[in-house]
Amino acid sequence: MLEQAASGRIVVDADRQKLGRMASRVAKLLLSGVEVVVVNAEKAVVTGSKNAILEKYLRLMRRRQLTSHKVIKVWYPRKPDRLVWYTIVRMLPRKKPRGRDAVKRLKVYVGIPEQFQNTEKISFKDADLGDGVSKSGRVQRYMTIEEVSRIIRGGG
């Protein structure tokens, strides 16, 4: 990872990574001045029961801004890559110059684009879902971002 950071770009593989933990690590890298590319965004996971996950995302989509009934200004993404991008960006200080610069250094892709096929990809150990069993021995319930996206888009 340090060799990639020296070159200025890190490629993160989101496959079976917990979204929140991965996003916080990526946000820290962005704030330190590193360009970060996230691939396989649709394979990142959100832990919890299916009902709780969907209720959270659907509640975010139902928000409305109370200033005008003519123009709805609250927007929430539905595509997998934009869901991951939005999660990471919301962890940055967007109203400050360093936060705005950090957002410009972030790229998120569904799948792996050709230019990153042969690049070394990193994943964060503490964000890894592992074998799907928690430390207490319980089976972890989760959904991939692709499943969440399909449901909130209306694809069932």
HELIX and SHEET records of a PDB file:
HELIX    1   1 LEU A    2  SER A    7  1                                   6    
HELIX    2   2 LEU A   19  LEU A   31  1                                  13    
HELIX    3   3 ALA A   41  LYS A   43  5                                   3    
HELIX    4   4 LYS A   50  ARG A   62  1                                  13    
HELIX    5   5 PRO A   80  VAL A   89  1                                  10    
HELIX    6   6 PRO A   97  LYS A  104  1                                   8    
HELIX    7   7 GLU A  114  PHE A  116  5                                   3    
HELIX    8   8 LYS A  125  ALA A  127  5                                   3    
HELIX    9   9 ILE A  145  ARG A  153  1                                   9    
SHEET    1   A 4 LEU A 106  VAL A 108  0                                        
SHEET    2   A 4 GLU A  35  VAL A  39  1                                        
SHEET    3   A 4 ARG A   9  ASP A  13  1                                        
SHEET    4   A 4 LYS A 121  ILE A 122  1                                        
SHEET    1   B 2 VAL A  45  THR A  47  0                                        
SHEET    2   B 2 TYR A 142  THR A 144 -1                                        
END                                                                             
